[in-house]
Amino acid sequence: MADSAQDSSHDTARLQAQTVLKSVFGFEDFRPGQEAVITHLLGGGDVMVLMPTGGGKSLCYQIPALIRPGTAIVVSPLISLMQDQVGALKALGIRAEFYNSSLDPMAGEQVLRQLHEGELDLLYVSPERLLMPGFIAQLQSLPIAMLAIDEAHCVSQWGHDFRPEYSQIGALRPLLPEVPFLALTATADQATRDDMLARLQLQRPHIEIGCFDRPNIRYTVQEKRTPAKQLQAFLDTRDDDDSGIVYCLSRKRVEEVAAQLQDQGYLAKAYHAGLPADHRARVHQDFLRDEVRIVVATVAFGMGIDKPNVRFVVHYDLPKNIEGYYQETGRAGRDGLSAEALLLFGGRDISTARYFIEQNTNEEQRRIESFKLSAMVEFAQGLSCRRMVLLNYFGQRDAKPCGNCDVCLNPPRVFDGLEAAQKVLSCVYRLGQGYGVRYVIEILRGQENERIRNLNHQTLSTWGIGKEYSAAEWESIIHQLIHQGFLVQDIRNYSVLQFTEKSGALLKGQVSIELALPKKTKGRGGTRRSEKDDLSVRQREVFDALRALRKEIADSEDRPAYQVFGDAALIEMAKHLPQNDGDLLAIPGVGERKLARYGFEFLQCLRTF
């Protein structure tokens, strides 16, 4: 009987969530993982969510916030993202506000009054404001629908963006025992995930790990030779109206690259922490509204950008870790349309990054940062599919070559790598899975040194069995085995090499493996077509007219154009030419609220074709 009641409750929750998804947000179906997360939260349970940037994490708390009684509290470190998301929610008729240091005292008091009066569905709050004793006491006295912690990797020292104030959020768990907690991140390796669970004190959480694949993004790496010319050549392949972000490591480089692009006629602006706050806010808004097409920025920019139609991201300098690279490239193509990520990579980048790591006085933090930088360098220098390397890094070892990155489009020469792979795995096994890459290579190549003699490892059967390859070649082979999921490096244990569930079959020769030989750098391997390229001449005319109408409406409402309708919705309108409310409601991204608000004007425009 109890099971029947529970099933009925789950069915009711799913039906409520499906109704809100369509009527408020305009989508027919949930993305993978969303429904399970939402149903668990509606039942009052804790959840940890790992989904890629653009994978739909926000809906995981926005929908329960509209169904559960009380106000949903969303913790975010990003003031600009709060403002963008609140603006987008208000455009949908949702009662949302933010509470952070950007508000003057009077505005802050007004938000708290709305919270007390039960006038808010969602309240976005900074961790600093959340942890104020007075605010915590208020939460304990109010009906709280849930507490969502965005960018939850910030709680962990293993994460790429550790923030001390975030590590204190877990103290709220026992103070709000009846409130479901939701931890969300797009970038967390296994060590970071384990630390997140412990620090946030999640109670028997449902853990939802989405696929980290972003198939609409093409990843390309170029050796940095003449970066200014390489950037211009890349931009020459893009549509004039494409929006993009160019990331640089230093403020000086940001200013130089922005000036260079302006001289070339691009609508580009610089953005970094050294610029006045009002200037940064203006660049932010101009970019959201497509008044600025390219923002050249330090890595802080974009974390607070909720702009779905970014078509490209360029890293002018090497990122410090794969988590940051993945998160930054993930700001492209959040609308699901095709996008491109270009990384310019040079040896000087590594030296600069290592120098900054050495300035950290915390030895443990230096070790973690050094490991993560090495993984980033391996990605840039790698000979395996870029997408496979990224997915393997985040623990998804069943990835297949994507056929769309620069390595897949311009593949290196390969050879039957079974014997070489078995030598590596045998050596790792004989060493008890307790040593790192360099030491394994020393054993394979039969080197003699004091450490090897002291450990008596010159007597191992695998000592000296790999003299046919140089140290650099063995390093490439081992990294390819890591990228293909046959080995893993344990960051918590000095990056020692360990087996995965795939290692045994390869060691026994039950599966085959191809390994790549180093190759010379070639061109980009073709230009990716965008969805707009697939429109007919007539459809492109419709799309352009719809986009002009969208901008006119957005300007009149003082909001970014994508908050009216996204590019993906306009493309579908141009293809299908809906002529009535029912037709327009069938377009993904058109919900009942947007139909009521904008349907008449868009249908008028469509009926002229």
C-alpha positions in Angstrom: 0.0 0.0 0.0 2.8 2.4 0.9 4.6 1.6 -2.3 1.4 2.3 -4.3 1.1 5.7 -2.5 4.7 6.5 -3.2 4.3 5.6 -6.9 1.2 7.8 -7.1 3.1 10.7 -5.5 6.0 10.3 -8.0 3.5 10.3 -10.9 1.9 13.4 -9.6 5.3 15.1 -9.2 6.3 14.2 -12.8 3.0 15.4 -14.2 3.3 18.8 -12.3 6.9 19.1 -13.6 5.9 18.3 -17.2 3.2 20.9 -17.1 5.5 23.6 -15.8 8.1 22.7 -18.3 5.7 23.2 -21.2 3.5 26.0 -20.0 6.3 28.2 -18.5 9.5 27.3 -20.3 8.0 26.2 -23.7 9.7 22.7 -23.9 8.0 19.4 -24.6 10.6 17.1 -23.1 13.2 17.1 -20.4 16.8 16.8 -21.1 18.6 13.6 -19.8 18.7 13.6 -16.0 16.5 16.6 -15.4 13.3 14.7 -14.6 15.0 12.4 -12.1 16.5 15.3 -10.3 13.3 17.3 -10.2 11.2 14.4 -9.0 13.7 13.6 -6.2 13.7 17.3 -5.1 9.9 17.4 -5.2 9.9 14.5 -2.8 12.1 16.4 -0.4 15.5 14.6 -1.0 19.0 16.0 -1.4 20.6 15.8 -4.8 24.0 16.3 -6.4 24.0 17.2 -10.1 26.9 17.1 -12.5 25.8 18.4 -15.9 27.7 20.2 -18.6 27.5 23.9 -19.1 24.3 24.4 -21.2 23.0 21.0 -20.1 20.0 22.5 -18.3 21.0 22.6 -14.7 19.0 25.8 -13.9 15.7 24.0 -14.7 16.5 21.5 -12.0 15.8 24.1 -9.4 13.6 26.5 -11.2 10.8 24.0 -11.8 10.7 22.7 -8.2 10.7 26.3 -7.0 7.4 26.8 -8.9 5.8 23.7 -7.4 7.1 23.3 -3.8 5.7 25.6 -1.2 7.9 28.5 0.0 10.8 30.3 -1.7 13.8 28.5 -3.3 17.1 30.0 -2.3 19.8 29.8 -5.0 23.4 30.4 -3.8 25.7 31.7 -6.6 29.1 33.5 -6.4 28.4 35.4 -9.6 26.6 38.7 -9.2 26.2 39.3 -13.0 24.8 35.8 -13.5 22.2 36.5 -10.8 21.1 39.7 -12.6 20.8 37.9 -16.0 18.9 34.9 -14.6 16.5 37.0 -12.6 15.8 39.1 -15.7 15.1 36.0 -17.8 12.8 34.6 -15.1 10.9 37.8 -14.8 10.3 37.8 -18.5 8.6 34.5 -18.0 6.4 35.9 -15.3 8.3 34.2 -12.4 8.7 36.1 -9.1 12.5 36.2 -8.7 14.9 38.6 -7.1 18.6 38.6 -6.1 20.2 39.7 -2.8 23.9 40.6 -2.9 26.4 43.4 -2.4 25.3 45.3 -5.5 22.1 46.3 -3.8 21.9 49.5 -1.8 20.4 49.2 1.7 16.9 50.3 0.7 16.8 47.8 -2.2 18.1 45.0 0.0 15.4 45.7 2.6 12.8 45.6 -0.1 14.0 42.1 -1.2 13.9 40.8 2.4 10.4 42.2 2.8 9.3 40.3 -0.3 10.9 37.2 1.1 9.1 37.5 4.4 5.8 38.2 2.7 6.0 35.0 0.6 6.1 37.1 -2.6 9.1 35.3 -4.2 9.4 32.0 -6.0 13.2 32.2 -6.2 15.8 34.3 -4.4 19.4 34.3 -5.7 21.9 35.1 -2.9 25.6 35.5 -2.7 27.4 33.1 -0.2 28.5 36.1 1.8 24.9 37.3 2.3 23.7 33.7 2.9 26.2 33.2 5.8 25.3 36.3 7.7 23.9 35.1 11.1 20.8 37.3 10.7 19.9 35.9 7.3 20.3 32.3 8.4 17.9 33.0 11.3 15.4 34.4 8.9 15.6 31.3 6.7 14.9 29.1 9.7 11.7 31.0 10.4 10.4 30.9 6.8 9.0 28.2 4.5 12.0 27.4 2.2 11.2 25.3 -0.9 14.9 24.2 -1.3 18.5 25.4 -1.1 20.4 25.2 -4.4 24.1 25.6 -4.4 25.3 26.6 -7.9 29.0 26.2 -8.8 29.2 23.8 -5.9 32.8 22.7 -6.9 33.9 26.0 -5.2 33.5 24.2 -1.8 36.4 21.8 -2.5 40.1 22.4 -2.4 40.3 19.8 -5.2 38.2 22.0 -7.4 39.6 24.5 -9.9 38.0 27.5 -8.2 38.1 26.9 -4.4 36.4 29.7 -2.4 36.7 29.6 1.4 33.3 31.1 2.0 31.7 28.3 0.0 33.2 25.7 2.4 31.0 27.1 5.2 27.7 26.4 3.4 27.6 22.8 4.8 27.1 24.2 8.3 23.6 25.2 7.2 22.5 21.5 6.6 21.7 20.7 10.2 20.1 24.1 10.7 17.6 23.5 7.9 16.9 19.7 8.3 13.6 19.7 6.4 14.9 21.7 3.4 16.2 19.7 0.4 19.7 20.7 -0.7 20.8 20.7 -4.3 24.5 20.9 -5.3 25.1 21.7 -9.0 28.4 21.9 -11.0 29.5 21.5 -14.5 33.2 20.7 -13.7 34.2 18.2 -11.0 36.5 15.2 -11.2 36.1 12.3 -8.7 38.2 13.9 -5.9 36.1 17.1 -6.1 32.8 15.2 -6.1 33.7 13.2 -3.0 34.8 16.4 -1.2 31.6 18.2 -2.2 29.5 15.5 -0.7 31.4 15.6 2.5 31.6 19.3 2.9 28.0 20.0 2.1 26.8 17.3 4.4 24.2 16.0 1.9 21.9 13.4 3.4 21.6 10.2 1.3 21.6 12.2 -1.9 20.5 11.2 -5.3 23.5 11.7 -7.5 22.9 12.6 -11.1 25.9 12.6 -13.4 25.0 13.7 -16.9 27.1 13.2 -20.0 29.7 15.9 -20.2 29.7 15.7 -24.0 28.9 18.9 -25.8 28.6 17.5 -29.4 27.7 20.9 -30.9 31.1 22.3 -30.0 34.1 21.7 -32.3 37.4 21.7 -30.4 40.5 22.9 -32.2 44.1 23.4 -30.9 46.7 25.3 -32.9 50.4 25.8 -32.1 50.8 29.4 -31.2 53.1 30.9 -33.9 51.7 34.4 -34.9 48.6 34.5 -32.6 47.3 37.9 -33.9 47.2 36.5 -37.4 45.8 33.2 -36.3 43.0 34.9 -34.5 42.1 37.0 -37.5 42.2 34.0 -39.8 39.8 32.2 -37.4 37.4 35.2 -37.2 37.4 35.5 -41.0 35.7 32.1 -41.1 32.8 33.3 -38.8 29.6 35.1 -39.7 29.8 38.9 -39.1 26.9 38.7 -36.6 28.4 35.8 -34.5 29.1 36.6 -30.9 32.2 35.3 -29.2 34.6 35.5 -26.3 38.4 35.7 -26.5 40.2 34.7 -23.3 43.6 36.0 -22.3 45.5 35.4 -19.0 46.7 39.0 -18.4 45.0 42.4 -18.4 47.7 43.8 -20.6 47.1 41.1 -23.2 43.3 41.7 -23.0 43.8 45.4 -23.9 46.2 44.6 -26.7 44.0 42.0 -28.4 40.9 44.2 -28.0 42.6 47.1 -29.6 43.9 44.9 -32.4 40.4 43.6 -33.2 38.9 47.2 -33.1 41.5 48.3 -35.6 40.4 45.4 -37.8 36.8 46.7 -37.7 35.3 44.2 -35.2 32.8 45.3 -32.6 35.1 44.3 -29.7 35.5 45.4 -26.2 38.0 44.6 -23.3 36.8 43.3 -20.0 38.9 42.7 -16.9 38.9 43.5 -13.1 41.1 46.5 -13.6 38.4 48.4 -15.5 35.8 50.6 -13.6 32.7 48.7 -12.5 30.4 50.8 -14.6 32.5 50.1 -17.7 32.4 46.4 -17.0 28.6 46.5 -16.5 28.2 48.4 -19.8 30.3 45.9 -21.7 28.3 43.1 -20.1 25.0 44.5 -21.1 26.2 45.5 -24.6 27.4 41.9 -25.2 24.1 40.4 -24.0 22.2 42.7 -26.4 24.5 42.0 -29.4 25.7 45.6 -29.5 29.2 44.2 -28.9 30.1 41.1 -30.8 33.4 40.1 -29.3 34.5 40.4 -25.7 38.2 40.0 -25.0 38.5 39.2 -21.3 40.3 37.5 -18.5 38.8 34.2 -17.4 36.5 35.8 -14.8 34.3 37.1 -17.6 31.6 34.6 -18.8 31.1 32.9 -15.4 28.3 35.3 -15.0 27.1 35.3 -18.6 23.7 33.7 -19.3 23.9 34.3 -23.1 22.9 31.2 -25.1 24.0 32.4 -28.6 27.8 32.6 -28.1 29.1 31.0 -31.3 32.8 30.8 -30.5 35.3 30.9 -27.6 39.0 31.5 -28.3 41.7 30.9 -25.7 44.6 33.2 -26.7 46.6 31.7 -23.8 46.7 28.2 -22.2 44.1 27.8 -19.4 45.4 26.6 -16.1 43.4 23.4 -15.9 40.9 21.3 -17.9 38.0 22.2 -15.6 38.5 25.9 -16.5 38.9 25.2 -20.2 35.8 23.0 -20.2 33.7 25.6 -18.3 34.9 28.5 -20.5 34.4 26.7 -23.8 31.1 25.5 -22.5 29.9 29.1 -22.7 29.6 28.6 -26.4 26.6 27.0 -28.0 24.3 26.9 -25.0 21.3 27.1 -27.3 22.3 23.8 -28.8 23.4 25.2 -32.2 26.9 24.7 -33.6 29.8 26.5 -32.0 33.6 26.4 -32.0 36.4 26.4 -29.5 39.9 27.4 -30.5 42.9 27.1 -28.3 46.2 28.7 -29.2 49.0 26.9 -27.3 52.7 27.7 -27.0 55.6 26.5 -24.8 55.9 29.9 -23.2 52.4 29.5 -21.8 53.5 26.5 -19.8 56.5 28.4 -18.3 54.3 31.3 -17.3 51.6 29.1 -15.7 54.2 27.1 -13.8 55.7 30.4 -12.5 52.4 31.5 -11.1 51.8 28.1 -9.5 55.2 28.4 -7.7 54.1 31.7 -6.1 51.5 29.8 -4.1 52.8 29.3 -0.5 50.5 26.3 0.1 52.4 23.2 -0.8 49.3 21.0 -1.2 47.6 23.6 -3.4 50.8 23.8 -5.5 50.7 20.0 -6.0 47.1 20.0 -7.1 47.5 23.0 -9.4 50.6 21.4 -11.0 48.8 18.1 -11.7 45.9 20.0 -13.3 48.2 22.1 -15.4 50.0 18.9 -16.6 46.6 17.4 -17.6 45.8 20.6 -19.6 49.2 20.5 -21.4 48.5 16.8 -22.2 45.2 17.8 -23.7 46.8 20.5 -25.9 49.7 18.3 -27.0 47.5 15.2 -27.3 47.1 13.0 -30.4 43.7 11.5 -29.3 40.2 12.9 -30.1 39.8 16.1 -28.1 36.3 15.2 -27.0 37.5 11.7 -25.8 40.2 13.4 -23.7 37.7 15.7 -22.0 35.2 13.0 -21.3 37.8 10.6 -19.9 39.1 13.4 -17.6 35.6 13.6 -16.1 35.4 9.8 -15.7 33.4 8.9 -18.8 35.6 6.2 -20.2 33.3 4.8 -22.9 33.6 7.8 -25.2 34.3 7.2 -28.9 36.1 9.5 -31.4 33.8 12.4 -32.2 34.7 12.8 -35.9 34.5 16.6 -35.5 37.5 17.9 -33.6 40.8 18.9 -35.3 42.4 15.5 -34.4 39.6 13.5 -35.9 39.4 15.7 -39.0 43.2 15.6 -39.5 44.2 12.3 -37.9 47.7 11.4 -37.0 49.4 8.2 -38.3 48.5 5.2 -36.1 50.0 1.8 -35.4 48.9 -1.4 -33.7 49.6 -0.4 -30.1 48.7 -3.6 -28.3 52.3 -4.7 -27.5 53.3 -1.2 -26.3 50.2 -0.8 -24.2 50.7 -4.3 -22.6 54.2 -3.3 -21.6 53.0 -0.2 -19.9 50.2 -2.0 -18.1 52.5 -4.8 -17.0 55.0 -2.3 -15.7 52.2 -0.4 -13.8 51.0 -3.7 -12.3 54.5 -4.9 -11.3 55.0 -1.6 -9.6 51.9 -2.1 -7.5 50.0 0.8 -9.2 52.0 3.0 -6.9 54.2 5.2 -9.2 53.8 8.1 -11.6 54.5 8.4 -15.3 58.1 9.4 -15.2 59.1 6.5 -12.9 57.2 4.0 -15.0 59.1 5.2 -18.1 62.4 4.9 -16.2 61.6 1.2 -15.5 60.5 0.5 -19.1 63.7 2.0 -20.5 65.9 0.2 -18.0 67.4 3.2 -16.4 69.7 2.8 -13.4 69.6 5.4 -10.6 69.8 5.5 -6.8 66.0 5.3 -6.4 65.6 2.3 -8.6 68.5 0.5 -6.9 67.2 1.3 -3.4 63.8 -0.1 -4.3 65.5 -3.1 -6.0 63.3 -2.4 -9.0 66.0 -3.3 -11.5 65.0 -6.9 -10.7 61.5 -6.5 -12.0 60.6 -8.5 -15.1 59.4 -5.2 -16.8 62.7 -3.4 -16.2 64.2 -2.5 -19.6 61.5 -4.1 -21.8 60.8 -0.8 -23.5 64.1 0.4 -24.9 62.8 0.6 -28.4 61.0 3.9 -27.6 62.4 7.2 -26.3 61.2 8.7 -23.1 59.1 11.2 -25.0 57.5 8.5 -27.1 56.6 6.4 -24.0 55.1 9.6 -22.4 52.9 10.0 -25.4 51.8 6.4 -25.3 51.0 6.5 -21.6 49.0 9.7 -22.0 47.0 8.1 -24.9 46.2 5.2 -22.6 45.0 7.7 -20.0 42.9 9.5 -22.6 41.4 6.3 -23.9 40.4 5.2 -20.4 42.9 2.3 -19.8 44.8 4.1 -17.0 43.9 6.8 -14.6 46.1 9.2 -12.5 45.1 9.5 -8.8 45.4 13.2 -8.0 44.9 12.5 -4.3 47.9 10.2 -4.3 50.7 12.0 -6.0 49.3 11.3 -9.5 50.2 7.6 -9.4 49.1 5.4 -12.4 46.3 3.0 -11.6 44.2 0.5 -13.6 40.6 1.2 -14.7 37.8 -1.3 -15.4 39.1 -1.5 -19.0 42.7 -2.3 -18.2 42.4 -6.1 -17.6 40.9 -6.9 -21.1 43.8 -4.9 -22.8 46.5 -6.6 -20.7 45.1 -10.0 -21.6 44.9 -9.0 -25.3 41.1 -9.4 -25.4 40.8 -6.0 -27.1 42.9 -4.2 -29.7 44.1 -0.6 -29.5 45.5 1.9 -32.0 48.0 4.5 -30.8 49.1 7.6 -32.6 52.5 8.6 -33.8 53.5 12.3 -33.4 52.5 14.4 -36.4 53.3 17.9 -37.7 50.7 20.6 -37.1 48.4 21.2 -40.1 45.5 23.5 -40.8 42.1 23.5 -39.2 40.5 20.8 -41.2 37.5 22.6 -42.6 35.0 25.2 -41.5 31.9 24.0 -39.6 28.6 24.9 -41.2 26.1 26.6 -38.9 22.4 25.9 -38.8 21.8 29.3 -40.4 23.8 28.0 -43.4 21.2 25.3 -43.9 18.4 27.8 -44.4 17.2 28.5 -47.9 17.4 32.1 -49.3 13.7 32.6 -48.5 14.1 31.1 -45.0 17.1 33.3 -44.3 14.9 36.3 -45.2 12.3 35.2 -42.7 15.0 34.6 -40.1 16.5 38.1 -40.6 13.0 39.7 -40.3 12.2 37.8 -37.1 15.6 38.7 -35.7 14.9 42.4 -36.5 11.5 42.2 -34.8 13.1 40.5 -31.8 15.7 43.3 -31.4 13.0 45.9 -31.6 10.9 44.3 -28.9 14.0 43.6 -26.7 15.1 47.2 -27.0 11.6 48.5 -26.1 11.6 46.2 -23.0 15.2 47.0 -22.1 16.3 43.3 -22.1 18.7 41.1 -24.1 17.2 39.8 -27.3 17.6 36.1 -26.4 15.2 36.6 -23.5 12.4 37.2 -26.1 13.2 34.1 -28.2 16.5 32.3 -28.8 18.1 31.8 -32.2 17.1 28.2 -32.3 13.4 29.2 -31.9 13.7 31.8 -34.7 15.3 29.2 -37.0 12.4 26.8 -36.5 9.9 29.6 -37.1 11.7 30.4 -40.4 11.6 26.8 -41.5 8.0 26.0 -40.5 6.3 29.5 -40.9 3.6 29.0 -38.1 0.4 30.8 -38.9 -1.6 30.6 -35.7 -1.2 30.2 -31.9 -1.2 26.4 -32.1 1.5 26.3 -34.7 3.6 28.8 -32.8 3.2 26.9 -29.5 4.6 23.8 -31.2 8.0 25.6 -31.7 10.5 24.5 -29.0 11.2 27.4 -26.7 7.7 29.0 -27.1 5.7 28.5 -24.0 2.2 29.7 -23.1 3.5 32.8 -21.4 5.8 33.9 -24.3 3.0 33.1 -26.7 0.7 35.5 -24.7 3.4 38.1 -24.5 4.9 38.0 -28.0 2.8 35.7 -30.2 0.7 38.4 -31.9 3.6 40.4 -33.2 5.6 37.4 -34.4 2.6 35.8 -36.1 2.0 39.2 -37.9 5.6 39.1 -39.1 5.4 35.5 -40.2 2.1 36.0 -42.1 3.8 38.5 -44.4 5.8 35.6 -46.0 
